[in-house]
Amino acid sequence: MAEVGGRPVRRAGRGPVRSAEGRPGGRPVRRWLTCAWRVGLVAALAASVAGCVGMPDSGSPGTFSATPQDTTQAGEFIGAIPAGPEPKWTPVEIVQGFLNASESYPLYKDTARQYLTGAAARAWNPGWSVTVVNQVNFPRRADIGPGSRQATVDVTGTVRASFNGTGQYVGAQPSSGGTQPGRGGTQPGRGGTQQAYQPFKLVRVDGQWRITNPPNFRLLNQSDFSDVYRPQDLYFFDPTGQVLVPVSVFVPSGTLQTSLVNNLVQALLANPQTRWLESGTSSASPAITEFPSGIKANVVVDGPTATVNLTGAAANTDNAVLEQMSAQLVWTLTGQQPGPPNIQAVQLETNGKVWTPDTAPCPGTGQSLSPAQKLAMYSCKDPYPAATSSAFYYVGNGQAWSRCASESQVTAGSIGSLLPLFSKTSAAMLSPSCGSSVLAHTKLVVPAQPRGVPPLSMVAVSPDSNYAAGVTPGGQSVVVWAAGSASPSSTLAMPGVTAIGWDRRDYLWVIQNNTTTMVVVQGNNSSNHAMIQNSFEGKILGLSIAPDGVRVAAIVQTASGPQVQLAAINRGAGTPRAAFSPFTSTSIGPAVRLGPNVANPIALTWYDADDLLVLDGVGSKTTLWEVPVDGQPAAKSPGVLPGAVSITANSAQNALVVGLYGNQLEVSAGLEGPWQVLGNGGQNPAFPVPAYPSAAQS
């Protein structure tokens, strides 16, 4: 596990580098089900690749790799080497063979082109585009035209995810079942699903069938996708320029190292292209690039260092902007796991002149200034910083409490002692000590809550422990306290509150009936609130804001049932960075669906920079799922959590806590359990969002 400033580094797209055993040391590596496994598994399994979608047989199994350093693939894998078409294959077999061969693009692009007419072969270049379906469906026979000179083969499937030419996640099904941009031949299906429809046109060439219209994207089974695409993240900034926001990108296996690194860098020169991060103007984009318009980048990889030379008039910019661009480059090229092979540092040049930061981008990291910049220099930009405390907060019998639940404690069967959130004088105590521990099942004698504090059904504490918020029974009002204060700083009558949560700027987000209301705490004695326009199509059942303050995950009750959806906070066009305010036309942008294989989501929380934890089901059938925000399907954790209705997490170093029916709490050190019932019980547990280092505060 890599270290930055003495703590584990969370790597792009997968959270921290973790062991296969799960969370001590980390959660297991997520995988889509595959028919052929990567290097390290039994090579004999590779022969089954061709059978995943009923393709004609390919050649012998082999390891896809190249030897010269400058042409080394970004990761080796085992697969069946695709073969070219046979003379007597039918149109359906030709299409099957083409899709099988195109799985290995770009490594075996020449083989795939053998299935195309000459003109089509010269034009075909799918890049990193892919549409992932549940399965690729072929007709029994083609539609043969008059004279048997032309044929059509209609290929279909239910869309699970789509990725554009730069590999950025476009979305699974849109929440309302519409079509995805850039995917001609997709159409709405039943229940909000999206159907891929690709008619392949074929003609006879020298007596053999060949395809005339290959799609400019690859069409893959979800069971094959992880075998030929691997996840990475691009890094952009939030609108304040303070914190990096990961944007998923999927790279075809077999991509040469030089091509991989160059494509990643080129993708950073423009704002994110993912649909849910798009907006009408660049100044209003929820996530932005710091590279000025018109700049060009040339990339050279020499051993463990990638040198990026910026050219054009925009390259002659000030040190502050160069530092921001460097942060994007360093996190994108060295913050990956897995990432571009052997790259450990980035050297930035402007018009051929080497640039070195004037001051440390992140003070206190102990890193000396150097042209070869490493991840440790930019640790304060981490999209999911380490938690500074293992304390979580909850309510029990109307009273607010805190307990500490570090991973090491819970692994040993213990948990922090029970502490009241309010002192005898009603003062809010928001920085609890985590000194003493008791056995998890121990039932303790607890003091009565002070008379000056109203009964509460929910409680949440801000990341910097400056504020606490509570909801009165029945969701009738929201009460806010400042740390150390014996009386509320504000009490807002807001009937119908169903969820609350703080973001990294000490803004309190409140879910009220069918709307999203943001309550802004600006000081000890003032408060305000504003209705936030959002694109979630239905009643919001739960909402959780990512630590970067940009991404929002929600459970939405749609016409086809509850769905997990992802959107971004848009602060409005034309707002100067220094003048950010939630009242400058802030809205929640277009939503995309996540984890379509989670049938009945009821509660969620952010797990790390790229994953959610979602409870699914009701009553005795509740299960826990890990839902990636990069478009991959959710992965079900083993076992069930009978009666679970709420969940919280905030760091790889801390435990998971769920609330159950009947005023009960359970904790676990990892996704696989075991789960331990806590003495004294409680409901609606909530870890604070991890606080950012001072260098990254806005």
C-alpha positions in Angstrom: 0.0 0.0 0.0 1.4 3.3 -1.0 1.9 6.1 1.6 1.3 9.8 1.4 2.1 11.9 4.4 2.2 8.7 6.5 -1.2 7.3 5.5 -2.6 5.0 2.8 -3.2 6.7 -0.6 -6.6 6.2 -2.2 -6.0 5.3 -5.8 -8.0 6.3 -8.8 -11.2 4.5 -9.5 -10.8 1.8 -6.9 -10.3 3.6 -3.6 -7.2 2.7 -1.8 -4.9 -0.2 -2.9 -6.4 -3.1 -1.0 -6.0 -6.8 -0.4 -8.2 -9.5 -1.7 -9.4 -10.4 1.8 -11.4 -7.2 2.1 -11.2 -4.6 4.7 -8.5 -5.1 7.1 -6.2 -4.0 4.5 -9.0 -3.4 2.2 -12.1 -4.3 0.3 -11.9 -7.0 -2.4 -11.2 -6.0 -6.0 -14.5 -5.6 -7.8 -14.9 -7.6 -11.0 -17.6 -8.1 -13.6 -18.3 -11.7 -14.2 -16.0 -12.8 -17.0 -15.5 -15.8 -19.3 -11.7 -15.3 -19.6 -9.7 -14.3 -16.6 -6.6 -12.1 -16.4 -3.0 -13.2 -16.0 -2.4 -15.3 -12.8 -5.5 -17.6 -13.3 -5.5 -20.9 -15.0 -4.7 -20.4 -18.6 -7.0 -23.2 -19.7 -10.0 -21.0 -18.9 -9.0 -18.7 -21.7 -10.4 -21.1 -24.2 -13.9 -20.2 -23.1 -13.7 -16.6 -24.3 -15.1 -17.4 -27.7 -18.1 -19.0 -26.2 -19.3 -16.0 -24.1 -21.6 -14.8 -26.8 -21.8 -17.9 -28.9 -19.1 -16.7 -31.3 -17.5 -18.9 -33.9 -14.3 -20.5 -32.6 -11.2 -18.3 -32.3 -7.6 -19.4 -32.3 -5.6 -20.8 -29.5 -5.4 -19.2 -26.1 -2.5 -16.8 -25.5 -1.2 -13.9 -23.5 -1.9 -10.6 -25.1 1.3 -8.6 -24.7 4.2 -6.9 -26.5 7.8 -6.7 -25.5 9.4 -3.3 -26.4 9.0 -0.8 -23.6 7.5 1.9 -25.8 4.9 -0.5 -27.1 4.1 -2.4 -23.9 0.4 -2.8 -23.3 -1.2 -1.3 -20.2 -1.6 -4.6 -18.5 -1.5 -8.2 -19.9 -4.4 -10.6 -20.0 -5.1 -14.1 -21.2 -7.6 -14.6 -24.0 -8.4 -16.6 -27.1 -6.5 -15.1 -30.0 -9.2 -14.1 -32.5 -9.2 -15.7 -36.0 -10.3 -14.3 -39.3 -13.5 -15.3 -41.2 -13.9 -18.7 -42.9 -15.0 -18.9 -46.5 -18.4 -20.5 -46.0 -19.6 -18.5 -42.9 -23.1 -17.2 -42.9 -23.9 -13.5 -42.4 -24.8 -14.2 -38.7 -21.5 -16.0 -38.2 -19.6 -13.2 -39.9 -21.2 -10.6 -37.4 -20.5 -12.9 -34.5 -16.9 -13.3 -35.6 -16.4 -9.6 -36.1 -17.7 -8.8 -32.6 -15.5 -11.5 -31.1 -12.4 -10.1 -32.9 -13.3 -6.5 -32.1 -13.2 -7.3 -28.4 -9.4 -7.3 -28.6 -9.2 -3.9 -30.3 -6.7 -2.3 -30.8 -4.4 -5.3 -30.4 -6.1 -7.4 -33.1 -7.7 -4.7 -35.1 -6.3 -6.1 -38.4 -8.1 -9.4 -37.7 -11.4 -7.6 -37.0 -11.0 -5.6 -40.2 -10.9 -8.9 -42.2 -14.7 -9.1 -41.6 -15.3 -5.7 -43.3 -15.4 -4.5 -46.8 -12.4 -2.5 -47.9 -14.0 0.9 -47.5 -15.4 0.0 -44.1 -12.1 -1.4 -42.9 -10.3 1.8 -43.7 -12.9 3.9 -41.9 -13.4 1.8 -38.8 -11.9 3.2 -35.7 -13.9 2.7 -32.5 -11.4 4.2 -30.2 -12.4 3.7 -26.5 -16.1 3.8 -27.2 -18.2 0.9 -26.0 -21.8 0.0 -25.3 -22.1 -2.7 -22.6 -25.2 -4.9 -22.7 -26.5 -7.7 -20.6 -26.0 -10.1 -23.5 -25.5 -9.8 -27.2 -28.6 -11.3 -29.0 -28.3 -12.6 -32.5 -31.1 -13.7 -34.8 -31.3 -17.3 -35.9 -30.7 -16.3 -39.5 -30.1 -13.1 -41.5 -32.6 -11.2 -43.6 -31.3 -12.0 -47.1 -32.1 -9.5 -49.9 -33.1 -10.2 -53.5 -30.5 -12.1 -55.4 -28.7 -13.1 -52.1 -26.2 -10.2 -52.6 -27.1 -8.3 -49.5 -28.0 -9.2 -45.9 -29.0 -7.6 -42.6 -28.3 -9.0 -39.2 -30.1 -7.2 -36.3 -28.1 -7.4 -33.0 -29.8 -6.3 -29.8 -29.2 -6.2 -26.0 -30.3 -4.4 -22.9 -27.8 -1.5 -22.2 -26.0 -1.7 -18.9 -23.5 1.2 -19.5 -22.1 3.3 -22.3 -18.6 4.9 -22.6 -17.6 7.5 -25.1 -14.5 7.9 -27.4 -12.3 8.9 -24.5 -13.6 6.1 -22.3 -15.6 8.4 -20.0 -18.8 7.0 -18.5 -21.9 8.3 -20.3 -24.4 6.5 -18.2 -26.3 3.3 -17.7 -30.0 3.7 -18.5 -31.2 7.3 -18.3 -33.5 7.7 -15.3 -36.5 8.2 -17.6 -35.6 5.5 -20.2 -34.5 7.9 -22.9 -31.7 7.4 -25.4 -28.0 8.0 -24.8 -26.2 10.7 -26.9 -23.7 9.3 -29.4 -25.3 5.9 -29.5 -27.3 5.7 -32.7 -29.5 2.6 -32.6 -30.5 2.8 -29.0 -34.1 3.1 -27.9 -36.2 3.1 -24.8 -37.4 -0.2 -23.4 -39.8 -1.3 -20.7 -39.3 -0.2 -17.1 -36.8 2.6 -17.9 -34.4 0.2 -19.6 -32.6 1.1 -22.8 -32.3 -1.3 -25.7 -29.3 -1.4 -28.0 -30.2 -2.0 -31.7 -27.5 -2.4 -34.3 -28.5 -3.5 -37.8 -25.3 -4.9 -39.5 -25.4 -4.6 -43.3 -23.5 -7.1 -45.3 -22.6 -7.7 -49.0 -20.9 -10.4 -50.9 -17.2 -9.7 -51.7 -15.6 -12.4 -53.9 -18.3 -14.8 -52.8 -17.9 -14.1 -49.1 -20.0 -12.0 -46.8 -18.5 -8.8 -45.5 -19.9 -6.0 -43.2 -20.3 -2.5 -44.7 -21.4 -0.5 -41.6 -19.4 -1.5 -38.5 -20.5 0.7 -35.5 -18.0 3.2 -34.3 -18.1 1.7 -30.9 -17.7 -1.8 -29.5 -20.7 -3.8 -28.4 -19.8 -6.1 -25.5 -21.4 -8.5 -23.0 -21.2 -7.3 -19.5 -19.6 -10.7 -18.8 -16.8 -9.8 -21.2 -16.4 -6.1 -20.5 -13.9 -6.3 -17.5 -11.8 -8.7 -19.5 -11.0 -6.2 -22.2 -11.5 -2.9 -20.6 -9.9 -1.7 -17.4 -10.9 1.2 -15.2 -8.9 4.4 -14.5 -9.8 7.9 -13.5 -9.2 11.3 -15.0 -9.0 14.1 -12.4 -10.7 17.4 -12.8 -11.2 20.2 -10.3 -14.4 21.3 -8.5 -15.5 24.8 -9.5 -13.6 26.4 -6.6 -10.3 24.9 -7.8 -9.7 23.3 -4.4 -10.5 19.6 -4.7 -10.0 17.0 -7.4 -13.0 15.2 -8.7 -12.5 11.7 -10.2 -14.1 11.1 -13.6 -14.2 7.5 -14.7 -12.5 6.3 -17.9 -12.3 2.8 -19.2 -9.3 1.8 -21.3 -9.2 -1.1 -23.8 -6.7 -3.8 -22.7 -4.0 -4.0 -25.3 -3.6 -0.2 -25.5 0.0 0.6 -25.9 1.6 2.6 -23.1 2.5 5.6 -25.2 -1.0 5.7 -26.6 -2.6 5.3 -23.2 -0.6 8.1 -21.5 -1.1 10.4 -24.4 -4.9 9.8 -24.6 -5.3 10.4 -20.8 -3.4 13.7 -21.0 -5.4 14.8 -24.1 -8.6 14.1 -22.2 -7.6 16.5 -19.5 -7.3 19.4 -21.9 -11.1 19.8 -22.0 -13.9 19.7 -19.4 -15.3 16.3 -18.6 -17.4 14.7 -21.3 -19.6 12.5 -19.1 -23.3 13.3 -19.6 -24.1 13.9 -16.0 -21.3 16.4 -15.6 -22.3 18.4 -18.7 -23.7 21.9 -18.5 -24.6 24.8 -20.8 -21.5 26.8 -20.3 -17.9 26.0 -19.3 -18.0 28.4 -16.4 -21.0 26.5 -14.9 -19.5 23.0 -15.2 -19.7 21.1 -12.0 -16.1 19.8 -12.7 -13.6 21.7 -14.8 -10.1 21.4 -16.2 -7.5 24.0 -15.3 -5.8 23.7 -18.7 -6.4 27.0 -20.6 -8.3 26.9 -23.9 -6.0 26.4 -26.9 -3.2 24.7 -25.1 -1.5 21.7 -26.6 0.4 18.9 -24.8 3.1 16.6 -26.1 3.9 13.5 -23.9 7.1 11.5 -23.7 7.5 8.6 -21.3 11.1 7.8 -20.2 11.2 5.0 -17.6 9.2 6.0 -14.5 8.7 9.6 -15.6 6.2 11.1 -18.0 7.2 14.5 -19.4 4.4 16.7 -20.5 5.4 19.7 -22.6 2.7 22.4 -22.9 2.9 24.6 -26.0 1.0 27.5 -27.4 0.4 31.0 -26.0 -1.7 29.6 -23.1 1.3 27.6 -21.9 2.9 30.9 -20.7 0.6 31.1 -17.6 1.3 31.8 -14.0 2.6 29.4 -11.4 -0.8 29.0 -9.7 -2.4 27.7 -12.9 0.6 25.5 -13.7 0.3 24.0 -10.2 -3.3 23.1 -10.8 -2.6 21.6 -14.2 0.3 19.6 -12.6 -2.1 18.3 -9.9 -4.4 17.0 -12.6 -1.6 15.3 -14.4 0.1 13.8 -11.3 -3.1 12.3 -10.0 -4.2 11.0 -13.4 -0.9 9.4 -14.4 0.5 8.3 -11.0 -2.6 8.0 -8.8 -4.0 5.0 -10.5 -4.3 1.4 -9.4 -3.9 -0.2 -11.8 -2.4 2.6 -13.8 0.0 3.4 -16.7 2.8 0.9 -16.1 5.9 2.2 -14.3 4.9 5.9 -14.2 5.8 7.3 -10.8 6.4 11.0 -11.5 5.4 13.7 -13.9 7.7 16.5 -15.2 5.9 19.5 -16.6 7.4 21.7 -19.3 6.2 24.9 -20.9 7.4 25.4 -24.4 10.3 23.1 -23.7 11.3 24.7 -20.3 11.2 22.6 -17.2 8.8 23.9 -14.5 9.3 23.5 -10.8 6.8 24.7 -8.2 7.8 27.7 -6.2 6.2 26.4 -3.0 5.0 23.0 -1.8 1.4 22.5 -3.3 0.4 20.7 -0.1 2.4 21.9 3.0 3.4 19.4 5.6 4.0 16.5 3.2 7.7 16.5 3.7 8.3 16.4 0.0 11.1 18.5 -1.4 10.4 20.6 -4.5 11.5 18.9 -7.7 10.7 19.0 -11.4 9.8 15.3 -11.1 6.5 15.7 -9.2 5.0 12.7 -7.3 1.7 12.0 -5.8 2.8 12.9 -2.2 3.2 16.5 -3.3 -0.5 16.8 -4.0 -2.0 14.6 -1.2 -4.2 17.5 0.0 -6.2 17.2 -3.3 -7.3 13.7 -2.5 -11.0 13.2 -3.6 -11.6 11.1 -0.5 -9.3 12.2 2.4 -8.6 10.0 5.4 -11.0 10.4 8.3 -9.6 12.3 11.2 -11.9 10.6 13.7 -13.6 7.2 14.0 -16.7 8.8 15.7 -20.2 8.3 14.4 -23.4 9.8 15.6 -26.9 8.5 16.1 -30.1 8.8 18.1 -31.6 6.5 20.6 -34.9 7.1 22.4 -34.9 10.7 21.2 -31.4 11.4 22.5 -28.2 12.0 20.5 -25.1 10.0 21.0 -21.6 9.4 19.6 -19.4 6.3 19.6 -16.0 5.5 18.0 -15.8 2.5 15.7 -12.4 2.1 14.2 -11.8 -0.9 12.0 -9.2 -2.2 14.5 -11.7 -1.9 17.4 -14.5 -3.7 15.7 -12.2 -6.4 14.4 -11.4 -7.1 18.1 -15.1 -7.2 19.0 -15.1 -3.8 20.7 -16.5 -0.3 20.2 -16.0 3.1 21.7 -17.8 3.9 24.9 -21.1 5.7 24.7 -20.9 9.5 24.9 -23.8 12.0 24.9 -23.7 14.6 22.1 -24.8 17.3 24.6 -23.3 18.1 28.0 -25.3 18.6 31.2 -25.5 22.3 30.3 -26.9 21.4 26.8 -23.6 22.4 25.1 -22.9 20.5 21.8 -19.8 18.4 22.2 -18.7 17.7 18.6 -15.1 16.4 19.1 -15.6 13.3 21.2 -12.6 11.4 22.7 -12.1 7.9 21.4 -10.0 6.7 24.4 -12.0 3.9 26.0 -13.6 0.8 24.5 -16.1 -1.8 25.6 -17.3 -5.1 24.1 -19.7 -4.3 21.3 -22.7 -6.1 22.9 -22.3 -4.4 26.3 -25.3 -2.5 27.5 -24.3 0.6 29.4 -26.1 2.8 31.9 -26.7 6.1 30.1 -27.4 9.6 31.4 -30.6 11.5 30.5 -30.5 14.1 27.8 -30.5 17.7 29.1 -33.9 19.4 29.2 -32.8 22.2 26.9 -32.4 19.8 24.0 -35.5 18.7 22.1 -36.1 15.0 21.3 -34.4 14.0 18.0 -35.0 11.4 15.3 -31.9 12.1 13.2 -28.5 13.8 13.9 -25.5 14.8 11.7 -22.2 16.6 12.4 -20.3 18.7 9.9 -16.9 17.5 8.6 -14.9 20.0 10.6 -17.0 19.4 13.7 -18.2 23.0 13.8 -21.9 22.3 13.6 -24.4 19.6 14.5 -27.9 19.3 13.0 -30.9 17.4 14.3 -34.4 16.6 13.1 -37.3 16.5 15.6 -39.6 13.5 15.6 -41.9 13.2 12.6 -39.5 15.3 10.6 -41.2 18.5 11.6 -38.2 20.8 12.1 -34.4 21.1 11.6 -32.3 22.4 14.5 -28.7 23.5 14.2 -26.1 24.0 17.0 -22.6 25.4 16.8 -19.9 23.5 18.6 -19.8 24.4 22.3 -23.1 26.3 22.1 -25.8 25.6 24.7 -28.6 26.9 22.5 -29.4 26.3 18.8 -28.1 28.8 16.2 -31.3 28.2 14.2 -34.5 26.2 14.2 -36.3 25.9 10.9 -39.8 24.6 10.6 -39.6 22.1 7.7 -42.3 19.4 7.8 -41.6 16.2 6.0 -37.8 15.9 6.5 -36.6 12.5 5.5 -32.8 12.9 5.4 -30.0 15.4 6.3 -26.3 15.6 5.5 -23.5 18.1 5.6 -21.1 18.8 2.7 -17.5 19.9 3.0 -18.3 23.6 3.1 -20.6 23.4 6.1 -23.8 23.6 4.1 -26.5 21.4 5.4 -28.6 19.5 2.7 -32.1 18.5 3.7 -34.5 16.2 1.9 -38.0 17.5 2.5 -40.9 15.6 0.9 -40.3 15.5 -2.9 -37.8 18.3 -2.9 -34.1 19.0 -2.0 -33.6 21.9 0.3 -30.2 23.2 1.2 -29.9 24.9 4.6 -26.8 27.2 4.8 -25.2 27.7 8.1 -23.1 30.9 7.8 -22.3 31.6 11.5 -23.4 30.9 15.0 -26.4 33.3 14.9 -27.6 33.3 11.3 -29.1 30.8 8.9 -30.8 30.8 5.6 -32.2 28.2 3.2 -32.9 27.9 -0.4 -34.8 25.4 -2.6 -32.4 23.6 -4.9 -33.7 22.7 -8.4 -32.8 19.1 -9.2 -33.3 16.7 -12.1 -34.2 13.6 -10.0 -37.5 12.4 -11.5 -39.5 11.3 -8.5 -39.5 11.4 -4.7 -36.0 11.5 -3.2 -35.9 8.7 -0.6 -32.3 9.3 0.4 -29.3 11.5 -0.6 -25.6 11.5 0.1 -23.0 14.1 -1.0 -19.5 13.0 -1.9 -16.6 14.4 0.0 -15.5 16.4 -3.1 -18.7 18.4 -2.7 -19.6 17.9 -6.4 -21.2 14.5 -6.8 -24.6 13.6 -5.4 -26.0 10.1 -5.0 -29.7 9.6 -4.4 -32.3 6.9 -4.1 -35.2 8.1 -6.2 -38.7 6.7 -6.4 -39.5 6.5 -10.1 -42.5 5.2 -12.0 -40.7 1.9 -12.5 -39.5 1.6 -8.9 -36.7 2.9 -6.7 -33.4 3.6 -8.4 -29.9 4.6 -7.4 -29.0 7.8 -9.3 -25.9 10.0 -9.6 -25.8 13.7 -10.5 -23.6 16.7 -9.9 -24.0 20.1 -8.1 -24.0 22.9 -10.6 -23.3 26.3 -9.0 -24.6 28.4 -11.9 -23.1 30.3 -14.8 -20.7 33.2 -14.5 -20.1 33.0 -10.8 -16.5 34.1 -9.9 -14.6 31.3 -8.1 -14.0 33.4 -4.9 -17.7 34.4 -4.7 -19.2 30.9 -4.6 -22.5 30.8 -2.8 -25.3 28.3 -2.8 -27.7 31.0 -3.8 -26.1 31.7 -7.2 -28.4 29.6 -9.3 -27.2 26.3 -7.7 -28.9 23.3 -9.0 -28.5 19.5 -9.3 -27.8 18.5 -12.9 -28.9 15.6 -15.1 -29.0 12.2 -13.3 -27.8 8.8 -14.5 -28.8 5.5 -13.1 -26.2 3.4 -11.1 -26.3 -0.3 -10.2 -29.4 -1.3 -12.3 -29.0 -4.8 -10.9 -30.0 -3.4 -7.4 -33.7 -4.1 -7.5 -35.0 -2.3 -4.4 -32.5 0.2 -2.9 -33.6 1.7 0.5 -30.5 3.4 1.9 -27.0 4.5 0.7 -23.8 6.1 1.7 -20.5 7.0 0.0 -17.8 4.3 0.7 -14.8 5.8 -1.0 -14.1 8.1 -3.9 -15.6 5.8 -6.5 -18.1 3.6 -4.7 -21.4 3.7 -2.8 -22.8 1.2 -0.3 -26.5 0.5 -0.8 -29.0 -1.5 1.2 -31.4 -3.5 -1.0 -34.6 -5.2 -0.1 -36.9 -5.1 2.9 -37.4 -7.0 6.1 -35.5 -10.2 6.5 -34.2 -10.1 2.9 -32.1 -6.9 3.2 -28.7 -7.3 1.5 -25.6 -5.0 1.1 -24.3 -4.0 -2.3 -21.2 -2.1 -3.4 -22.2 0.2 -6.2 -19.5 1.7 -8.4 -20.1 5.2 -9.7 -18.2 4.5 -12.9 -20.9 2.5 -14.6 -20.1 -1.1 -13.6 -22.8 -3.3 -12.1 -23.2 -3.5 -8.3 -21.5 -6.3 -6.4 -23.5 -8.1 -3.7 -21.8 -8.7 -0.4 -22.3 -12.2 1.1 -25.0 -12.7 3.6 -28.1 -10.7 4.6 -28.8 -7.9 7.1 -32.3 -8.7 8.4 -34.2 -5.5 9.2 -31.5 -3.1 8.0 -32.9 0.4 7.1 -29.9 2.8 7.2 -26.1 2.6 6.7 -23.1 4.8 7.1 -19.3 4.7 6.3 -16.6 7.2 5.8 -13.2 5.7 5.6 -11.2 2.5 5.0 -9.9 2.9 8.6 -13.4 2.9 10.2 -16.1 0.3 10.5 -19.5 0.1 8.8 -22.6 0.8 10.9 -26.2 -0.1 10.0 -29.4 0.8 11.7 -32.1 -1.8 12.0 -35.9 -1.8 12.7 -36.6 -1.9 16.4 -34.0 0.7 17.5 -31.0 -1.6 16.9 -27.5 -0.9 15.5 -24.9 -3.4 14.1 -21.2 -2.8 13.1 -18.8 -4.7 10.9 -15.1 -4.2 10.1 -15.8 -5.0 6.4 -18.3 -5.7 3.7 -18.2 -9.5 4.4 -19.0 -9.2 8.1 -19.4 -10.6 10.7 -22.0 -8.1 11.9 -22.1 -7.4 15.7 -25.2 -6.1 17.5 -24.5 -3.1 19.7 -25.7 -2.8 23.2 -28.0 0.1 24.0 -29.3 0.2 20.4 -30.1 3.3 18.4 -31.1 4.4 14.9 -30.0 6.5 11.9 -26.2 6.3 12.4 -24.1 8.8 10.5 -20.3 9.3 10.1 -19.3 12.8 9.2 -18.0 13.3 5.7 -14.1 13.2 5.9 -12.7 16.7 6.4 -10.3 18.2 4.0 -6.8 19.4 5.0 -6.6 23.1 5.5 -4.7 23.6 2.2 -7.8 22.3 0.3 -10.5 24.3 2.2 -12.4 26.9 0.4 
